[in-house]
Amino acid sequence: MSMSGSSGPRMTLPTQLVLRALLEHPTREMYGLEICAAAGLPSGTIHPILARLEQAGWLESHWEEVDPKEKGRPRRRYYRLSPDGIELARDALARAHAAVAKLTALRLRPTPGSTT
Amino acid sequence: MSRRRTAAPGLDRARELAPALALDRVYARGLACQLALDPDLVLTLDRTRELALTLDLADTPALVCHDRACLFSRALLETLKAINAVGAAEGERATVAGRRPSRCAGRLAGFAVWMVPPAQRPRYREEFRAELYDLAGRRWWRQLAYGARLLCRACELRRVVSGAARFPARER
């Protein structure tokens, strides 16, 4: 399923969904569960993807600036696409989309000799 | 013997009246709770009481019962007001603190953290715990599923995270 490009992380389907969700509001910071909900993925499945994207420099993350004692819960880790990441993610998604479109066109092309 | 005979009807009468009195107490409490949830009703009853007093009906049992109910309801209203007066942040804190994540889900998340390289453990421990706290209001099996999914992907996370540590040049 992976559609690795020349550089950057593997463009698996969940990775594409995560990038699409982040690209909808590129400046908005989201934490893990929010990204899961926006991408339509089950909770607890995206941390490896986020780690991979962060390593590639497409994502930036930071801790929520709150006092855990005051809030009564641990701090959240917020993620956002980096300025370079926005462009790279758009390119990668376009490439992945083009590859899928190409594959679909190949499959739909009628084979020589077929009656339909 | 004769004294016992004279006391017996009184006792019987008391026994007969006891359920009625208990019922009266329960009614008063129930009414108080209802009134506490509806401040307008308290005001209406206050007006009714004033009217009853002007009509010289102060000693009627119904009015005594209502008086007691109003007294209880006012105390309940005060308590409710005190609770509502607590600030939004404090309220959120109370709600979050009240809802603890499932212990089993916490353990599964703990195992997932344990599989990550030691340098990254504090980060993922806090991150997973924060997400578990957000899921604390959901059903226990949803939290458990979250923990299980974390555990299923822990190997992949470990591979990604340790790859970064071993090959920093690959990061870009």
Interface residues (C-beta under 8 A of the other chain):
Chain A: Y31 G32 L33 P42 S43 G44 T45 H47 P48 A51 R52 Q55 A56 G57 W63 E64 E70 K71 G72 R73 P74 R75 R76 R77
Chain B: A89 E92 R93 A94 V96 A97 R123 Y124 E126 E127 R129 A130 E131 Y133 D134 L135 A145 Y146 G147 A148 R149 L150 R153 E156 L157 R159 V160 V161 G163 A164 R170 E171 R172
